[in-house]
Amino acid sequence: MKALSIKQPWAWLIVQGYKDIENRSWETTHRGPFLIHASKKIDMIAYNELKKKINLPDIDDLWTGGIIGQAEIVDCVKKDPSPWFLGPVGFKLENSRPLPFKPCRGKLSFFDPEI
């Protein structure tokens, strides 16, 4: 199964069912399940802003550098009413769920994880 690397806290928000769209600058034809890889980098600006609105885990409790969950891409859109859509392209997600953490290296775009 392909994987997509996503910075924290965005990866956590997806696997916990908060975030229903993943914003990218590129389109995909991929539909169906994919693994969510939490990159080693954390978006600290987003974390600090989102922590005010959502009960996020402590920063040290966010897994990084591995697979943390799975979701399904059901569409690729250029606009969407979701409050999470920032564009220019959004991968519409369903059936997101956490998985046990499996360390692995991330890559750009969709990749085959070495797990």
Secondary structure, 3 states (H helix, E strand, C coil): CCEEEEEECHHHHHHCCCCCEEEECCCCCCCEEEEEEEEEEECHHHHHHHHCCCCCCCHHHCCCCEEEEEEEEEEEECCCCCCCCCCCEEEEEEEEEEEEEEECCCCCCEECCCC
